[in-house]
Structure formats: structure tokens, C-alpha cells
Amino acid sequence: MKGLAAFSLLGLLVAGFTIVEANPEKCEGHTIFMRDVERACIEKTCATLHSPPIIDCVGMETGCFCKRGFVKEKGECQPSSICDANSV
């Protein structure tokens, strides 16, 4: 079973979806994960994190990504039917 998990992780790394844990203190105690490559859903991210974005979070100029099922619209996280809420 461990081999299967390692193979799955390797597949993610090969696909370019390296997961990075950022400093949780910058995000009000939340442990933040971000991908070095955004997964797009009709040109909008389905990446998960917070809603609304936090400007200082992870030192990113644009703040955090929106949580699952939300997309950024005009700088805010809005509910979206474009992206499947169960997608990662």
C-alpha cells in the first residue's frame, strides 16, 4: 500500500503539481497549501484556500486563492457553478 501512495505522489510531482506548505502564521493560524501550477477550470482557478483572499497571506501580492467551489471575481471570492465543488 505504501508503494501505491508513493507512486501517486510521484505522479503528482511529475505532472507539475508540487504542493508547498506556507507559513501558517501569515494566514491567521490556518495551514495554507498552494500549488506551483494553478489548476484551471475554464480559465479560472479551482485551487482551494480562503474566502475572501487575505492580502498578506503567503507573501503573495494577490492574497490567497479562493476556497473550493469559489473563483476570484473582481478581487473577491465568489461562489461558482463553473468549478465542481468536489474537485481538488
C-alpha positions in Angstrom: 0.0 0.0 0.0 2.9 2.4 0.8 4.2 1.8 -2.8 0.9 2.8 -4.3 0.9 6.0 -2.2 4.5 6.8 -3.2 3.6 6.2 -6.9 0.6 8.5 -6.6 2.8 11.2 -5.1 5.4 10.7 -7.8 2.6 11.1 -10.4 1.6 14.5 -8.9 5.2 15.7 -8.9 5.7 14.6 -12.5 2.5 16.3 -13.5 3.9 19.6 -12.1 1.6 19.9 -9.1 4.1 20.3 -6.3 2.3 21.1 -3.1 4.0 23.7 -0.9 3.1 24.4 2.7 3.4 28.1 3.6 3.8 29.9 6.9 0.5 29.4 8.7 1.2 32.5 11.0 0.6 34.8 8.0 -2.9 33.3 7.5 -4.5 33.7 10.9 -3.4 30.3 12.1 -4.6 28.4 9.0 -2.2 26.0 7.4 -2.0 27.1 3.8 -1.2 25.0 0.8 -0.7 26.3 -2.7 0.3 24.7 -6.0 3.2 26.0 -8.0 0.9 25.4 -11.1 -2.7 26.6 -10.8 -5.3 24.0 -12.0 -7.6 25.9 -14.3 -11.3 25.3 -14.8 -12.5 27.3 -17.8 -9.6 29.8 -17.2 -10.5 30.3 -13.6 -8.8 28.6 -10.6 -10.4 25.8 -8.6 -7.5 25.9 -6.2 -8.6 25.9 -2.6 -7.9 28.1 0.3 -9.7 31.1 1.8 -12.6 33.3 1.0 -12.1 36.2 1.0 -8.4 36.4 0.0 -6.0 37.7 2.6 -3.6 40.3 1.2 -0.6 39.4 3.4 -1.2 35.6 3.1 1.9 33.7 2.0 3.5 37.0 0.9 1.6 36.8 -2.4 0.7 40.1 -3.9 -2.8 38.8 -4.8 -3.5 37.1 -1.5 -4.7 33.6 -1.0 -6.6 31.6 -3.5 -10.3 31.1 -3.0 -11.6 28.0 -1.2 -13.0 25.1 -3.1 -16.0 25.9 -5.3 -15.2 29.6 -5.4 -13.4 31.7 -8.0 -11.9 35.1 -7.9 -14.1 37.8 -9.5 -13.1 41.4 -9.3 -10.6 40.7 -6.4 -13.1 38.8 -4.3 -14.0 35.1 -3.9 -17.4 34.3 -5.4 -19.4 31.1 -5.4 -19.1 29.4 -8.7 -21.0 26.7 -10.6 -18.2 26.6 -13.2 -16.0 24.5 -10.9 -17.1 21.3 -9.3 -17.1 21.8 -5.5 -15.6 18.4 -5.1 -12.6 19.0 -7.4 -9.2 19.5 -6.0 
